[in-house]
C-alpha cells in the first residue's frame, strides 16, 4: 500500500512539474508576442515543436507492443496535443490583447479584398487618410466591399496585426484553459511512466560480465581423488 501511495505521489508530482513548464512556456510566448515578435513567427516554432513531439509519440506507439507502453504513448499524445492547443491560443490571445490594450482606431478606405482559401484567410488592403496603404489587415465582424469607408485598429508600438473595425474586446480563455487541462492529464500519465522507468532502473540487478561463468550448481572436485585410468 505504501509503495502505491509513493508511486501515485511521484506521478502527480512529475505531472505538476511538466504542466508548470508548459504553462511557463505559454506565458513566455504570450509576453513575446505582446511586446516583441510578430505572431506568425512564434506560431511556426510552436507548431514545429509540437508536430515533432506528436510524430515521435506515434512512432513509439507503433514500435512497442506492451500494453503499458501503449498507455504511456497515449498520455504523451494527449500531452503534446494539449500543449499545441494551449500555446496556439496563448499566442492568438496575446495578439488580440495587444490590440485591445493599445490599439489606435483610424479612418480608412477599403482598396482591395483578398479572399482566402484553404491555406490562407481573407484579408483586406486599406488606404489611410494620409495616403499610406496597409495590407494584410484582418477582417472584423463583417465582409467589407471595395471602396467602403471604415476604420482600422492599428498597433502603433508593437507587432500586433491590424484589424478592420474598432478595437476587439478581451480574448476568451476557454480554449486555452482546455488545452492546459489536456496537458495536465497527459503529464500525469507521463509522470506514472517515468516513475515506473526510474523504479525499474533502481532495482534492476547489475548484469554480470560476458566472460563470467554461468551461475548454477557446480560439483566440487575433491583434491584426493585422481582421475581413473583404464
C-alpha positions in Angstrom: 0.0 0.0 0.0 2.8 2.4 0.9 4.5 1.8 -2.4 1.3 2.5 -4.3 1.0 5.8 -2.5 4.6 6.7 -3.3 4.1 5.9 -6.9 1.0 8.0 -7.1 2.6 10.9 -5.4 5.6 10.7 -7.7 3.4 10.6 -10.8 1.4 13.6 -9.7 4.5 15.5 -8.7 6.2 14.9 -12.1 3.0 15.7 -13.9 2.7 19.0 -12.0 6.3 19.9 -12.9 5.7 19.2 -16.6 2.4 21.1 -16.5 4.2 24.0 -14.9 6.9 24.0 -17.5 4.3 24.1 -20.4 2.3 26.8 -18.7 5.5 28.9 -18.2 6.4 28.5 -21.9 2.9 29.5 -22.8 3.1 32.7 -20.7 6.5 33.4 -22.2 5.2 33.1 -25.7 2.3 35.5 -24.8 4.8 38.0 -23.5 7.0 37.7 -26.6 4.0 38.2 -29.0 2.6 41.0 -26.9 5.8 43.0 -26.7 8.3 41.9 -29.3 7.8 39.3 -32.1 5.2 39.0 -34.8 2.5 36.4 -34.2 3.3 34.0 -37.1 7.0 33.6 -36.1 6.0 32.1 -32.7 3.2 30.1 -34.2 5.6 28.4 -36.6 8.0 27.5 -33.8 5.3 26.1 -31.6 3.7 24.1 -34.4 7.1 22.7 -35.4 8.0 21.5 -31.9 4.5 20.1 -31.1 4.4 18.3 -34.5 7.7 16.7 -33.9 6.6 15.6 -30.4 3.4 14.1 -31.8 5.3 12.2 -34.6 7.8 10.7 -32.1 4.9 9.7 -29.8 3.0 7.9 -32.6 6.2 6.3 -33.8 6.9 4.9 -30.4 3.4 3.6 -30.0 3.7 1.6 -33.2 7.2 0.3 -32.4 6.5 -1.0 -28.9 4.0 -3.8 -28.3 3.4 -4.0 -24.5 0.1 -2.6 -23.3 1.7 -0.3 -20.7 3.7 1.3 -23.4 0.5 2.0 -25.4 -1.0 3.8 -22.4 2.2 5.8 -22.0 2.3 6.8 -25.6 -1.4 7.8 -25.5 -0.6 10.0 -22.5 2.3 11.5 -24.5 0.0 12.3 -27.5 -2.6 13.9 -25.2 0.2 15.9 -23.6 1.6 17.1 -27.0 -1.9 17.9 -28.4 -2.9 19.9 -25.4 0.4 21.7 -25.5 -0.2 22.6 -29.1 -3.7 23.9 -28.4 -2.6 25.8 -25.3 0.3 27.6 -26.9 -1.5 28.4 -30.1 -4.3 30.1 -28.1 -1.8 31.8 -25.9 -0.2 33.4 -29.0 -3.5 34.4 -30.6 -4.8 35.8 -27.3 -1.7 37.9 -26.8 -2.2 39.4 -30.3 -5.8 40.2 -29.5 -5.0 41.5 -26.1 -2.4 43.9 -27.5 -4.9 45.5 -29.9 -7.4 45.7 -27.0 -5.0 47.4 -24.7 -3.1 49.8 -27.0 -4.9 49.7 -30.4 -5.5 53.0 -32.2 -8.5 53.5 -34.5 -8.0 55.5 -37.7 -10.4 56.1 -40.6 -9.6 54.2 -43.8 -11.0 53.2 -47.2 -11.0 49.6 -48.4 -8.9 49.3 -51.5 -8.8 45.5 -52.1 -10.3 42.4 -50.6 -8.0 39.3 -50.7 -10.3 36.3 -50.4 -8.6 33.4 -48.7 -8.6 29.7 -49.5 -7.7 26.5 -47.6 -4.2 27.8 -46.9 -4.9 31.5 -46.1 -7.6 33.7 -44.5 -9.4 36.6 -46.1 -7.6 39.9 -45.6 -8.1 43.5 -46.9 -5.8 46.3 -48.1 -6.8 49.8 -46.9 -5.8 53.4 -47.6 -5.5 55.7 -44.6 -6.3 59.5 -44.6 -2.6 60.4 -45.1 -2.4 58.3 -48.3 -0.5 55.4 -46.9 -1.6 51.8 -47.5 -1.8 48.9 -45.1 -2.1 45.4 -46.5 -2.9 42.1 -44.8 -5.5 43.7 -42.5 -7.6 41.1 -40.7 -11.4 41.2 -41.1 -13.6 42.4 -38.2 -17.2 41.3 -37.8 -18.3 41.8 -41.4 -17.2 41.4 -45.0 -16.3 44.8 -46.5 -16.7 46.0 -50.0 -14.1 47.7 -52.2 -14.3 51.5 -51.7 -16.2 51.2 -48.4 -15.4 53.8 -45.7 -14.4 52.2 -42.4 -12.0 52.3 -39.6 -8.9 50.2 -38.9 -7.3 49.4 -35.5 -3.5 49.6 -35.6 -0.9 48.8 -33.1 1.4 51.8 -33.2 4.0 50.5 -30.7 4.0 46.7 -31.2 3.8 43.8 -33.7 0.1 43.0 -33.3 -1.8 42.5 -36.6 -4.0 45.3 -37.8 -7.7 44.7 -37.7 -10.7 46.1 -39.6 -13.1 47.9 -37.3 -12.9 49.1 -33.7 -10.6 47.5 -31.1 -11.6 44.0 -30.2 -12.7 43.0 -26.7 -10.6 41.0 -24.3 -9.9 37.4 -25.5 -11.8 34.4 -24.3 -9.6 32.0 -22.4 -11.8 28.9 -22.6 -9.9 27.1 -25.3 -6.6 27.9 -23.8 -7.7 26.5 -20.4 -9.0 23.4 -22.1 -5.6 22.8 -23.7 -3.8 23.3 -20.4 -6.2 20.7 -18.8 -5.3 18.2 -21.5 -1.6 18.9 -20.7 -2.3 18.2 -17.1 -4.0 14.9 -17.8 -1.3 13.7 -20.2 1.5 14.8 -17.9 0.1 12.7 -15.0 0.3 9.6 -17.4 3.8 10.5 -18.4 4.7 11.0 -14.7 3.5 7.5 -14.0 5.5 6.1 -16.9 8.7 7.9 -15.7 8.1 6.7 -12.2 8.0 3.1 -13.4 11.1 3.6 -15.5 13.0 5.0 -12.6 11.9 2.3 -10.3 12.9 -0.4 -12.7 16.3 1.2 -13.2 16.9 1.5 -9.5 16.0 -2.1 -8.5 17.5 -3.9 -11.5 20.4 -6.1 -10.7 23.7 -5.4 -12.5 24.4 -7.7 -15.4 27.4 -10.0 -15.0 30.3 -9.6 -17.5 30.0 -11.6 -20.7 33.0 -13.8 -19.8 31.7 -14.7 -16.4 30.9 -18.4 -15.6 27.2 -19.0 -15.7 25.5 -19.4 -12.4 24.4 -22.8 -11.2 25.3 -25.9 -9.2 28.9 -26.9 -9.7 30.2 -30.2 -8.4 33.3 -29.6 -6.2 36.2 -31.8 -7.1 37.9 -33.4 -4.1 41.7 -33.0 -4.2 42.5 -36.6 -3.1 40.6 -38.1 -5.9 42.5 -38.7 -9.0 41.0 -39.4 -12.4 40.5 -43.1 -13.2 42.7 -44.5 -15.8 41.8 -47.7 -17.6 
